[in-house]
Amino acid sequence: MKKLKIGFLTVLEDQDNHSLMMSGVMEAASKYNVQIIRFSVHPCYEDYSHRNEDLQYIYNVIEAQDLDGLMFLGWMPGIVGPFFEEFQRRFKNIPLFSIGAQNDLVPGIHCNNSDNMINVLEHLINVHGRRRIAFVSPTFPDKREQLYIDTMRSAGIYDENLLIRVEDLAGVSIDDRAGTALSILLDRRKVEIDALFLVFGTDALGALKDLKARGISVPGDVSLISNEDSESAIFAIPELTIVTFPWRELGYYGCKKMIKILRGEPYE
């Protein structure tokens, strides 16, 4: 049987979680004797509207590899959302597979983390009595913002001033998101918060630093929650509350499923 050559297009970031996902991919590749070529670029979080030259260069490199299939990070900036049609057209001759986020146009694997997020919010409300829970949306719109709104409304405590939407942080660099979000909440809107729920681990760590600088204690004055788990979050001082996400498992089972698709074998 021919040894499959599969590409994996992901982001180039110094984060534990992406390493965990890649370790899962490589574990499956070793078990099923396939070749994996990783392609990665620095994501352009700040401006989705312009073409990322690095990404276009990587596309050219990918096309020269004679791949049997191409996996990609399911929420990768510059590929998903309004850009996916172009991406799909560019690689129309090879099977595509999304890892990490649902994509209705191609096969993939994702984790429905909705229940965990709702459970954390309800725990903050019902156990810790938090009523002023702010939420910072991710860089690209997804279902988590609406989950937050629905959960807060169900508890009768929704306040739109506690929600930082995507457009509120448009053009803000990834490193400045947390500080800007806190400034909007505390300085511009002048709202009181007793909890802050952030999607990204980098945002949570940035918020922890900025809250300390403002003399606001965590978790005494404000509970701080990250929807991304990583060693950096776990070993933060104080330790952050995190929503567990199966990074390694997504990589492993995603790669396994892609292999079965390419081999024409049944898969679930």
Residue frames relative to the residue before (quaternion, step in Angstrom):
aa qw qx qy qz dx dy dz
M 1.0000 0.0000 0.0000 0.0000 0.00 0.00 0.00
K 0.5146 -0.6526 0.4643 0.3061 3.55 -0.94 0.92
K 0.4259 -0.6840 0.5303 0.2637 3.56 -1.03 0.83
L 0.3822 -0.7523 0.4939 0.2098 3.54 -0.60 1.14
K 0.1752 -0.7439 0.6354 0.1107 3.53 -1.18 0.69
I 0.0135 -0.8243 0.5614 -0.0716 3.55 -0.42 1.31
G 0.2794 -0.7549 0.5699 0.1651 3.56 -0.94 0.88
F 0.1178 -0.7570 0.6363 0.0910 3.55 -1.25 0.50
L 0.1389 -0.8016 0.5809 0.0273 3.54 -0.45 1.29
T 0.1423 0.7955 -0.5682 0.1554 3.56 -0.54 1.18
V 0.6097 -0.5607 0.4098 0.3820 3.55 -1.29 -0.03
L 0.3759 -0.6888 0.5733 0.2356 3.53 -1.24 0.55
E 0.2628 0.7593 -0.5448 0.2400 3.53 -0.07 1.32
D 0.4216 -0.6952 0.5267 0.2481 3.54 -1.09 0.76
Q 0.3917 0.7034 -0.4942 0.3279 3.54 0.48 1.22
D 0.5716 -0.6247 0.4157 0.3320 3.55 -1.01 0.87
N 0.6611 0.5611 -0.3283 0.3745 3.56 0.88 -0.93
H 0.6585 0.4980 -0.3206 0.4643 3.60 0.97 -0.75
S 0.6101 0.5317 -0.3465 0.4744 3.59 1.12 -0.59
L 0.6281 0.5286 -0.3293 0.4666 3.57 1.05 -0.77
M 0.6495 0.5075 -0.3215 0.4660 3.59 0.93 -0.86
M 0.6696 0.4993 -0.3022 0.4593 3.58 0.92 -0.88
S 0.6237 0.5342 -0.3489 0.4515 3.60 1.02 -0.70
G 0.6342 0.5215 -0.3264 0.4683 3.57 1.09 -0.70
V 0.6229 0.5359 -0.3270 0.4668 3.57 1.02 -0.83
M 0.7073 0.4691 -0.2699 0.4547 3.58 0.83 -1.00
E 0.5933 0.5591 -0.3620 0.4521 3.59 1.11 -0.60
A 0.6746 0.4748 -0.2880 0.4863 3.58 0.94 -0.89
A 0.6362 0.5414 -0.3278 0.4411 3.58 0.98 -0.83
S 0.6583 0.5022 -0.3016 0.4729 3.56 1.01 -0.84
K 0.6609 0.5228 -0.3079 0.4417 3.58 0.93 -0.88
Y 0.7889 0.3125 -0.1500 0.5075 3.57 0.94 -0.91
N 0.4441 -0.7494 0.4144 0.2635 3.57 1.31 0.37
V 0.4365 0.6448 -0.5120 0.3627 3.55 0.63 1.16
Q 0.4432 -0.6743 0.5244 0.2719 3.55 -1.25 0.43
I 0.1376 -0.7809 0.6064 0.0598 3.56 -0.93 0.95
I 0.0791 -0.7558 0.6480 0.0510 3.57 -0.99 0.89
R 0.2096 -0.7902 0.5660 0.1061 3.55 -0.63 1.12
F 0.0910 -0.7572 0.6459 0.0348 3.53 -1.03 0.93
S 0.0933 0.8195 -0.5588 0.0859 3.60 -0.72 0.94
V 0.0690 -0.7741 0.6290 0.0214 3.52 -1.18 0.70
H 0.5577 -0.5522 0.4833 0.3880 3.53 -1.28 0.32
P 0.3742 -0.7512 0.4897 0.2365 3.62 -0.63 1.02
C 0.3433 -0.7098 0.5761 0.2152 3.53 -1.15 0.67
Y 0.1097 -0.8361 0.5365 0.0327 3.57 0.09 1.29
E 0.6763 0.5689 -0.3034 0.3564 3.55 0.99 -0.83
D 0.8194 0.0991 -0.0141 0.5644 3.57 1.02 -0.73
Y 0.1847 -0.8145 0.5446 0.0773 3.56 -0.28 1.26
S 0.6170 0.6181 -0.3337 0.3549 3.57 1.16 -0.43
H 0.7383 0.3906 -0.2523 0.4886 3.60 1.08 -0.47
R 0.5757 -0.6061 0.4350 0.3345 3.52 -1.20 0.53
N 0.3250 -0.7312 0.5694 0.1885 3.53 -0.90 0.99
E 0.3869 -0.7571 0.4777 0.2211 3.59 -0.43 1.20
D 0.6167 0.5462 -0.3499 0.4461 3.58 1.05 -0.72
L 0.6531 0.5183 -0.3114 0.4560 3.56 1.00 -0.84
Q 0.6467 0.5091 -0.3200 0.4693 3.58 0.99 -0.79
Y 0.6219 0.5292 -0.3345 0.4704 3.58 1.07 -0.71
I 0.6500 0.5153 -0.3117 0.4635 3.58 0.96 -0.88
Y 0.5931 0.5638 -0.3619 0.4465 3.59 1.05 -0.73
N 0.6559 0.5118 -0.3079 0.4615 3.57 0.94 -0.87
V 0.6442 0.5180 -0.3112 0.4688 3.57 1.03 -0.84
I 0.6440 0.5305 -0.3179 0.4503 3.58 0.95 -0.91
E 0.6688 0.5238 -0.3043 0.4310 3.57 0.89 -0.94
A 0.6763 0.5043 -0.2910 0.4513 3.59 1.15 -0.55
Q 0.6157 0.6161 -0.3281 0.3655 3.60 1.26 -0.21
D 0.3208 -0.7636 0.5026 0.2478 3.62 1.23 -0.18
L 0.1360 0.8317 -0.5201 0.1386 3.57 0.81 1.06
D 0.4378 -0.6597 0.5436 0.2787 3.52 -1.28 0.51
G 0.7922 -0.0695 0.0586 0.6035 3.58 1.18 -0.50
L 0.2203 -0.7781 0.5778 0.1103 3.55 -1.23 0.47
M 0.1674 -0.7500 0.6350 0.0789 3.55 -0.75 1.13
F 0.0404 -0.7987 0.5996 0.0283 3.57 -1.14 0.56
L 0.5698 -0.5769 0.4590 0.3630 3.55 -1.22 0.55
G 0.4705 -0.7657 0.3705 0.2348 3.54 -0.51 1.24
W 0.7532 0.3165 -0.2102 0.5369 3.60 1.18 -0.35
M 0.2956 0.8144 -0.4670 0.1768 3.57 1.26 0.33
P 0.4648 -0.6911 0.4799 0.2758 3.60 -0.75 1.04
G 0.7860 0.3120 -0.2459 0.4737 3.53 -1.04 0.83
I 0.7113 0.3933 -0.2465 0.5279 3.59 1.30 -0.16
V 0.7501 0.3795 -0.2156 0.4969 3.56 0.81 -0.99
G 0.7184 0.4344 -0.3186 0.4401 3.54 -1.34 0.01
P 0.8498 -0.1348 0.0943 0.5008 3.60 -0.93 -0.83
F 0.6547 0.5292 -0.3109 0.4411 3.59 1.23 -0.32
F 0.5314 0.6902 -0.4037 0.2798 3.57 1.18 -0.41
E 0.5878 0.5822 -0.3791 0.4145 3.59 1.02 -0.67
E 0.6624 0.4895 -0.3030 0.4794 3.57 0.97 -0.85
F 0.6382 0.5313 -0.3191 0.4567 3.57 0.98 -0.88
Q 0.6726 0.4969 -0.2901 0.4655 3.58 0.90 -0.93
R 0.6524 0.5041 -0.3090 0.4741 3.57 1.02 -0.78
R 0.6317 0.5541 -0.3275 0.4320 3.57 1.02 -0.82
F 0.7973 0.2227 -0.1018 0.5517 3.58 1.04 -0.83
K 0.1621 0.8394 -0.5003 0.1377 3.54 1.03 0.85
N 0.6773 0.5187 -0.2942 0.4309 3.60 1.16 -0.45
I 0.7388 0.3070 -0.2330 0.5529 3.62 1.22 0.01
P 0.5622 -0.6094 0.4333 0.3532 3.60 -1.08 0.65
L 0.2150 -0.7702 0.5918 0.1021 3.55 -1.04 0.88
F 0.0556 -0.7963 0.6024 -0.0017 3.56 -1.15 0.65
S 0.2681 -0.7829 0.5478 0.1232 3.57 -0.78 1.08
I 0.1119 -0.7814 0.6119 0.0497 3.57 -0.90 0.96
G 0.8093 0.3168 -0.2392 0.4330 3.56 -0.82 1.03
A 0.8027 0.0823 -0.0320 0.5898 3.59 1.10 -0.58
Q 0.5369 -0.6414 0.4482 0.3154 3.55 -1.07 0.76
N 0.0032 0.7616 -0.6475 0.0251 3.52 -1.04 0.90
D 0.3433 -0.7909 0.4726 0.1823 3.57 -0.41 1.21
L 0.6555 0.5489 -0.3061 0.4186 3.61 1.22 -0.31
V 0.7858 0.1557 -0.0907 0.5917 3.60 1.21 -0.41
P 0.6130 -0.5278 0.4150 0.4164 3.61 -1.22 0.33
G 0.1449 0.8043 -0.5688 0.0929 3.54 -1.19 0.43
I 0.2977 -0.7119 0.5980 0.2168 3.51 -1.36 -0.18
H 0.0879 0.7913 -0.6007 0.0724 3.57 -0.95 0.83
C 0.3894 -0.6890 0.5589 0.2477 3.54 -1.30 0.28
N 0.2863 -0.7320 0.5928 0.1755 3.54 -0.80 1.02
N 0.0552 -0.8444 0.5326 -0.0192 3.54 0.00 1.33
S 0.3117 0.7987 -0.4736 0.2018 3.56 1.29 0.22
D 0.6686 0.5202 -0.3128 0.4296 3.56 0.85 -0.98
N 0.6481 0.5200 -0.3229 0.4531 3.59 0.97 -0.83
M 0.6554 0.5099 -0.3132 0.4608 3.56 0.95 -0.86
I 0.6579 0.4993 -0.3076 0.4724 3.58 0.94 -0.89
N 0.6432 0.5366 -0.3231 0.4405 3.58 0.97 -0.85
V 0.6469 0.5101 -0.3191 0.4685 3.58 1.00 -0.82
L 0.6573 0.5039 -0.3145 0.4638 3.60 0.90 -0.88
E 0.6774 0.4832 -0.2950 0.4697 3.58 0.91 -0.89
H 0.6086 0.5408 -0.3447 0.4673 3.58 1.11 -0.64
L 0.6397 0.5195 -0.3220 0.4660 3.58 0.97 -0.84
I 0.6976 0.4819 -0.2680 0.4575 3.57 0.96 -0.91
N 0.7957 0.3785 -0.1731 0.4401 3.54 0.68 -1.15
V 0.7390 0.3919 -0.2250 0.4998 3.58 1.06 -0.72
H 0.7893 0.3064 -0.1513 0.5101 3.57 0.87 -0.95
G 0.4350 -0.7421 0.4328 0.2697 3.58 1.25 -0.04
R 0.3469 0.7347 -0.5121 0.2787 3.58 1.11 0.54
R 0.1031 -0.8235 0.5576 0.0146 3.56 -0.83 1.02
R 0.7256 0.3668 -0.2138 0.5416 3.57 1.25 -0.44
I 0.1294 0.8264 -0.5265 0.1521 3.55 0.62 1.22
A 0.1849 -0.7874 0.5821 0.0834 3.57 -0.56 1.17
F 0.1520 -0.7852 0.5967 0.0658 3.56 -1.19 0.62
V 0.1855 -0.7659 0.6088 0.0914 3.56 -0.97 0.95
S 0.3554 -0.7650 0.5011 0.1932 3.57 -0.49 1.21
P 0.5774 -0.5866 0.4335 0.3668 3.59 -1.21 0.46
T 0.6967 -0.4881 0.3287 0.4102 3.55 -1.31 0.14
F 0.7629 0.2149 -0.1340 0.5949 3.56 1.20 -0.47
P 0.5402 -0.6612 0.3969 0.3368 3.63 -0.75 0.95
D 0.1272 0.7618 -0.6320 0.0640 3.56 -1.05 0.81
K 0.7626 -0.4262 0.2562 0.4136 3.58 -1.29 -0.09
R 0.5448 0.6612 -0.4029 0.3220 3.60 1.15 -0.42
E 0.6010 0.5556 -0.3680 0.4412 3.59 1.04 -0.64
Q 0.6870 0.4688 -0.2844 0.4769 3.59 0.90 -0.90
L 0.5894 0.5606 -0.3640 0.4537 3.60 1.11 -0.63
Y 0.6366 0.5208 -0.3135 0.4747 3.55 1.00 -0.86
I 0.6688 0.5040 -0.3034 0.4546 3.58 0.82 -1.00
D 0.6841 0.4961 -0.2946 0.4461 3.59 0.83 -0.96
T 0.6658 0.5037 -0.3069 0.4569 3.59 0.95 -0.87
M 0.6675 0.4906 -0.3003 0.4729 3.58 0.95 -0.84
R 0.6428 0.5137 -0.3225 0.4679 3.59 1.01 -0.78
S 0.6315 0.5430 -0.3264 0.4471 3.55 1.03 -0.84
A 0.7018 0.4351 -0.2522 0.5045 3.56 1.13 -0.68
G 0.4672 -0.7085 0.4162 0.3265 3.57 1.32 -0.08
I 0.6373 0.5421 -0.3211 0.4438 3.59 1.15 0.46
Y 0.3590 0.7500 -0.4981 0.2460 3.61 1.15 0.36
D 0.0273 0.7590 -0.6485 0.0520 3.54 -1.02 0.97
E 0.4058 -0.7498 0.4654 0.2378 3.59 -0.47 1.18
N 0.5909 0.5825 -0.3673 0.4202 3.60 1.17 -0.43
L 0.6504 0.5068 -0.3106 0.4729 3.58 1.26 -0.30
L 0.6319 0.5240 -0.3214 0.4720 3.57 1.31 -0.05
I 0.1641 -0.7498 0.6356 0.0832 3.55 -0.85 1.04
R 0.2035 -0.8166 0.5335 0.0841 3.56 -0.34 1.27
V 0.7258 -0.4280 0.3160 0.4361 3.53 -1.35 0.22
E 0.7004 0.4891 -0.2800 0.4380 3.57 0.84 -0.98
D 0.5758 0.5950 -0.3799 0.4125 3.60 1.16 -0.45
L 0.7633 0.3133 -0.1690 0.5391 3.57 1.16 -0.58
A 0.2654 0.7851 -0.5164 0.2159 3.59 1.20 0.46
G 0.8265 0.2044 -0.1696 0.4963 3.57 -0.86 0.97
V 0.5540 0.5968 -0.3990 0.4217 3.59 1.27 -0.03
S 0.4725 -0.6869 0.4694 0.2909 3.59 -0.83 0.94
I 0.6524 -0.5359 0.3699 0.3878 3.56 -1.21 0.55
D 0.6692 0.5090 -0.3032 0.4486 3.60 1.05 -0.71
D 0.7342 0.4222 -0.2269 0.4808 3.60 1.16 -0.54
R 0.4032 0.7543 -0.4547 0.2483 3.59 1.26 -0.09
A 0.6910 0.4964 -0.2979 0.4329 3.59 0.76 -1.03
G 0.6855 0.4873 -0.2900 0.4566 3.56 0.85 -0.96
T 0.6497 0.5106 -0.3126 0.4685 3.56 1.01 -0.81
A 0.6423 0.5261 -0.3194 0.4568 3.59 0.97 -0.86
L 0.6671 0.4895 -0.3030 0.4727 3.59 0.93 -0.85
S 0.6342 0.5287 -0.3304 0.4573 3.58 1.02 -0.76
I 0.6312 0.5218 -0.3305 0.4691 3.58 1.02 -0.79
L 0.6976 0.4849 -0.2743 0.4506 3.56 0.86 -0.97
L 0.8082 0.3481 -0.1490 0.4511 3.55 0.63 -1.19
D 0.7589 0.3817 -0.2057 0.4859 3.60 0.98 -0.81
R 0.7490 0.3874 -0.2273 0.4870 3.57 0.82 -0.97
R 0.7745 0.3265 -0.1827 0.5100 3.58 0.73 -1.03
K 0.2256 -0.8231 0.4881 0.1829 3.57 1.31 -0.44
V 0.3281 0.7320 -0.5225 0.2891 3.54 0.88 1.01
E 0.4030 -0.6664 0.5642 0.2742 3.54 -1.24 0.42
I 0.0664 -0.7886 0.6104 0.0345 3.58 -0.99 0.82
D 0.1467 -0.7763 0.6017 0.1173 3.56 -1.14 0.59
A 0.7623 0.1257 -0.1401 0.6192 3.57 1.33 0.18
L 0.1111 -0.7804 0.6136 0.0454 3.54 -1.17 0.66
F 0.1160 -0.7991 0.5898 0.0146 3.56 -0.61 1.22
L 0.0287 -0.8067 0.5892 -0.0355 3.55 -0.67 1.17
V 0.5011 -0.6729 0.4609 0.2891 3.56 -1.09 0.70
F 0.7883 0.3316 -0.1595 0.4931 3.58 0.82 -1.00
G 0.5461 -0.6211 0.4587 0.3250 3.54 -1.12 0.73
T 0.6242 0.5370 -0.3421 0.4528 3.58 1.06 -0.73
D 0.6242 0.5268 -0.3330 0.4712 3.59 1.06 -0.73
A 0.6656 0.5153 -0.3093 0.4426 3.58 0.91 -0.92
L 0.6645 0.4906 -0.3060 0.4734 3.59 0.95 -0.84
G 0.6401 0.5128 -0.3206 0.4738 3.57 1.05 -0.73
A 0.6484 0.5147 -0.3127 0.4657 3.57 1.01 -0.82
L 0.6111 0.5563 -0.3457 0.4444 3.58 1.03 -0.78
K 0.6616 0.5037 -0.2963 0.4698 3.57 0.94 -0.91
D 0.7039 0.4721 -0.2703 0.4567 3.59 0.87 -0.97
L 0.6243 0.5222 -0.3444 0.4680 3.60 1.04 -0.68
K 0.6283 0.5233 -0.3297 0.4719 3.58 0.98 -0.79
A 0.6583 0.5198 -0.3058 0.4505 3.58 0.95 -0.91
R 0.6841 0.4615 -0.2721 0.4950 3.59 1.18 -0.58
G 0.5105 -0.6616 0.4115 0.3637 3.58 1.28 -0.03
I 0.4970 0.6314 -0.4304 0.4112 3.57 1.24 0.47
S 0.3147 -0.7880 0.5021 0.1669 3.58 -0.60 1.13
V 0.1613 -0.7468 0.6406 0.0764 3.52 -1.22 0.77
P 0.6009 -0.2699 -0.7512 0.0413 1.63 -1.50 2.00
G 0.3238 0.7948 -0.4736 0.1978 3.60 1.22 0.20
D 0.7805 0.2847 -0.1464 0.5369 3.56 0.70 -1.12
V 0.8067 0.0766 0.0110 0.5859 3.55 0.95 -0.93
S 0.3113 -0.7097 0.6001 0.1981 3.57 -0.88 0.96
L 0.1569 -0.8011 0.5753 0.0516 3.58 -0.87 0.97
I 0.0374 -0.8252 0.5617 -0.0470 3.56 -0.59 1.20
S 0.1495 -0.7702 0.6151 0.0779 3.55 -1.05 0.86
N 0.3434 -0.7385 0.5461 0.1961 3.56 -0.96 0.89
E 0.6634 0.4043 -0.2909 0.5584 3.57 1.35 0.24
D 0.2023 -0.7810 0.5764 0.1299 3.56 -0.78 0.97
S 0.1289 0.7578 -0.6313 0.1028 3.53 -1.12 0.76
E 0.6443 -0.5120 0.3829 0.4198 3.56 -1.24 0.32
S 0.6027 0.5708 -0.3581 0.4274 3.58 1.06 -0.71
A 0.6777 0.4733 -0.2879 0.4836 3.58 1.02 -0.80
I 0.6533 0.5351 -0.3161 0.4324 3.56 0.95 -0.92
F 0.7769 0.3408 -0.1742 0.5000 3.58 0.95 -0.87
A 0.3520 0.7134 -0.5175 0.3152 3.57 1.22 0.42
I 0.2438 -0.7498 0.5953 0.1551 3.58 -1.20 0.51
P 0.4390 -0.3568 -0.7847 0.2536 1.47 -0.90 2.35
E 0.6412 -0.5262 0.3918 0.3981 3.56 -1.28 0.39
L 0.3956 -0.7265 0.5154 0.2238 3.55 -0.96 0.92
T 0.4446 -0.6141 0.5652 0.3252 3.54 -1.29 0.38
I 0.0369 -0.8289 0.5576 -0.0268 3.58 -0.70 1.05
V 0.3543 -0.6809 0.5964 0.2349 3.52 -1.30 0.51
T 0.4043 -0.7488 0.4731 0.2281 3.57 -0.50 1.21
F 0.0654 -0.7840 0.6172 -0.0064 3.54 -1.01 0.94
P 0.3909 -0.7734 0.4536 0.2079 3.65 -0.69 1.06
W 0.1057 -0.8509 0.5123 0.0476 3.58 0.51 1.17
R 0.7065 0.4582 -0.2796 0.4613 3.60 0.70 -1.07
E 0.6610 0.5271 -0.3109 0.4342 3.57 0.92 -0.91
L 0.6272 0.5279 -0.3375 0.4626 3.58 1.02 -0.74
G 0.6532 0.5120 -0.3104 0.4635 3.56 0.98 -0.83
Y 0.6858 0.4971 -0.2875 0.4470 3.56 0.88 -0.97
Y 0.7556 0.3942 -0.2273 0.4712 3.58 0.65 -1.10
G 0.5809 0.5612 -0.3764 0.4537 3.58 1.18 -0.45
C 0.6711 0.4805 -0.2917 0.4833 3.56 0.91 -0.94
K 0.6329 0.5363 -0.3270 0.4526 3.59 0.98 -0.84
K 0.6710 0.4950 -0.2960 0.4660 3.58 0.92 -0.90
M 0.6301 0.5289 -0.3307 0.4625 3.59 1.00 -0.79
I 0.6379 0.5297 -0.3235 0.4560 3.58 0.98 -0.85
K 0.6647 0.5031 -0.3021 0.4624 3.57 0.91 -0.89
I 0.6198 0.5341 -0.3395 0.4640 3.59 1.03 -0.75
L 0.6986 0.4789 -0.2756 0.4547 3.57 0.85 -0.99
R 0.6988 0.4459 -0.2611 0.4946 3.59 1.12 -0.63
G 0.4650 -0.7026 0.4306 0.3235 3.56 1.28 -0.03
E 0.4506 0.6853 -0.4475 0.3565 3.56 1.21 0.54
P 0.5593 -0.5962 0.4349 0.3776 3.63 -1.09 0.53
Y 0.0111 -0.7824 0.6225 -0.0123 3.53 -1.13 0.70
E 0.3674 -0.7110 0.5549 0.2271 3.54 -1.26 0.43
